[in-house]
C-alpha cells in the first residue's frame, strides 16, 4: 500500500477505501441479521445451521477477494540490507525509539479495546434480549457514521498530521464503555448514540493508525516494521 499510494494523498485514498469498506459492511450486516431472524423463526432449533451458512458465505467471499488481489500490480520490492540475518532485522523496529513508543501505545490500546469488544454483541443478545435484526440495525448505524466520516478524516489527515487526530479520536472512543453502563432494553436512543459515536471516531482511529505506521516506518525495512506492528497489535 505504501508503494502504490503516494504519501500526499494517503488520507484521501484511505478515507475513500474505508468508506467503501463501510458500505460493504453495512449491506452485509443488514442482510446477515435479517437472514438469522428469518431462519430462527422457521427453524427454532437450527440457529447453528444459519450461522454455518453465513460462515460459508464469508469463506466464498474471502476466496473471491484472493482472486481480485492476485490481479493487483505490485511494484518491485525495495528493502534494506538483506545480508543482515532475519533475527537481527526483526529487532530493528524495537531499536527505533519512536517506533517502539508507537508499539507500546498500540499494545496498551488493543489490550484495553479487546478486553471488552467481543462482549458488546453478546450483552445485547443475552442480557438485553434484542433480536439479531436489532443488533444488526445498531451495527448499521455505526457503519453509516463510519461511512459519513471516513473521507472527512482522510482530508483532515492530509491537511494536518495524524497524531493529533489519533489523540482526539482515541479520547472519545475511550469514553464509550462508560455510556454502556447506563443501557437497558428501553434505552434505544442511547444505544444508537453509542454506536454512532463509535462509528464516527473509529473511522479516524483506523485511518490515522495505518497512516502513522506508513509514515514512521523507514522504506528500507518497511515489511519488517509492518510485521512487528501487526504481531504486537
KASUL-V328816 format. One record per residue. D_FIRST is the distance of its C-alpha to the first C-alpha in whole Angstrom. Layout:
# KASUL-V328816
d_first
D_FIRST
D_FIRST
This chain:
# KASUL-V328816
d_first
0
4
5
5
6
9
10
13
12
9
12
14
10
10
14
14
12
14
17
16
16
19
21
20
21
24
26
25
27
30
30
30
33
35
35
36
39
40
40
42
44
45
45
46
45
42
39
38
38
36
33
33
33
30
28
29
27
24
24
24
21
19
21
20
16
16
18
15
12
14
14
11
11
9
10
13
12
13
15
18
21
21
25
25
25
23
25
25
21
21
23
21
19
23
24
22
24
22
19
22
23
20
20
24
23
20
23
26
24
23
26
28
26
26
30
30
28
29
32
32
32
35
37
37
38
40
42
41
42
40
39
36
36
36
33
31
32
31
28
28
29
26
24
25
25
21
21
23
22
18
18
20
18
15
18
20
17
16
20
21
19
17
20
23
21
20
24
25
23
24
28
28
27
29
32
31
33
36
36
36
40
41
40
43
43
45
42
40
39
38
36
34
34
32
29
29
28
26
24
24
23
21
18
18
18
15
13
14
14
10
10
13
11
9
12
14
13
14
12
15
14
11
11
14
14
11
14
17
15
15
18
20
19
